[in-house]
Amino acid sequence: MKIICIGRNYAAHIEELKNDKPGNPVVFLKPDTALLKNGAPFYYPDFSKNIHHEAELVLKISKEGKYIQKKFAHRYFEEIGLGIDFTARDLQEQCKSKGLPWEIAKAFNGSAPIGDFVSLENIADLNDISFHLTINGEVRQEGNTSMMLFDFGTIIEYVSQFFTLKKGDLIYTGTPAGVGPVKIGDRLEGYLGEQKLLDFEVK
């Protein structure tokens, strides 16, 4: 399986990082070794001193497809979950300043914690899904799919031009404003509405 990630998909997050607003989804990949499942702890890596949390809704692809039209995109996922796109911000800034790729800042081991998934049958409106992240009980990030620059259908249509989507692939759909650093001892909990889907600690 592969992890496809979308960057710069919420206007307020683009502004807080002083990035340009994209004309198409910004896409990068993480390997399966980035996945952190079943509430396993995230161990703070030695190579960074500034790991940031980025809470995101995650689509689980349910069947194979490529060159998928937006109007058919809903047929390719049946569940939505919540995950974190951990980013070594210091490494990312170093790489970007030199015009280099920044995979080492995004795709390192454990950089993609993933929580539980819920069936689309339990979601009334894909364009009105609220989610939030707490750290040590304090809300740090809040988002709603209505705030996305590129909705789920647009994302699937775009990425499937380049990558054949396969059953089990995950698409991290972008993070809202409020990203910031984590530290050892933090407990991160992620909610879809009021339902907790994600719960782990930083060690």
Secondary structure, 3 states (H helix, E strand, C coil): CCEEEEECCEHHHHHHCCCCCCCCCEEEEECHHHEECCCCCECCCCCCCCEEECEEEEEEECCCECCCCHHHHHHHEEEEEEEECCEEHHHHHHHHHCCCCCHHHHCCCCCEEEEEEEEHHHCCCCCCCEEEEEECCEEEEEEEHHHECCCHHHHHHHHCCCCCECCCCEEECCCCCCCEECCCCCEEEEEECCEEEEEEEEC
